Amino acid sequence: MLLLTDRLLAASWFGATGRTWWADALADQHGAGIAVVVVVAVTAVVALLPRTGRANERD
């Protein structure tokens, strides 16, 4: 959802933070979406690798 929408989530909170760096909140949200996808993908690969190795040892 973070990557697929042009609607800012929690826009009022983001505006109230008062931050002056990287002022484009939507770009920040899309960046967070990319980070979430990467973390999930890496976690899935790491979780599945040991199972694949054990399956090959049984054969």
C-alpha positions, 0 to 999 in steps of 0.5 A: 500500500505504501508504494501503490498510493499517491495518498499520504498516510497520516499527513497531519502527523507528518506535517506536525513533526517540523522536520526540515530535511527531505520535505517530500513526505510522499517520497519518504513514504514510498521509500519506506514501502521499498524498505518494507518489501526488501526486509520481507523478501530477505526474511523469506529467503533466509527462512526458506534456505535452511528448509531447501538444504534439509530437503536435499540431504534426505534424498 
